[in-house]
Amino acid sequence: TGKVFRRAPVISGMPDGIMTSANVCTINDGAAFLLLCSEAWLKEHHIMPMAEILGTETIGTDAARPPLSADRSTGRLLSDAHMTYEEVDAFEYNEAFSIIDVLFTRAHPGMAERYNSLGGALAYGHPYGASGAVILLHLMTALQLWQGKIGVAAIAAAGGVGVSMLIRSLQP
């Protein structure tokens, strides 16, 4: 018919529709529960922990390019811990946009099998307020399934903020 169909943008103010429902995760209801406590509290209550936090990092990057911030935060976190990406058994990034996957695999060739091995937010959604806990639970599960010990959870937040956490699995 000669008609040209344009992709409908998800985010207003982006007339070219570069971010569409095909490459941006959905907003879903969701919940997750984590217990963050001291070693003394664990001993007092006779609880075996699933993981130990080895470090965290929060950085600010270019607010116009927020998908870059998760991996930049991870890079600084690993540098501070005197570790490399190759020493990490599993990475769990909140993939609010599919470009985050592309950026990770381009920056770290050969690491794709360690990245979001249980699927990411494009598959299961992005429950605001629970995404960080969901990411961490997926990371701990991936480490257990693949007999890994070291993992990184990261999220690119609005405004170019990147947050990451380095953990060691304590599961048998």
Summary of the structure (lengths in Angstrom):
residues: 172
radius of gyration: 17.6
end to end distance: 62.3
largest distance: 73.1
contacts: 497
relative contact order: 0.23
helix: 34%
strand: 20%
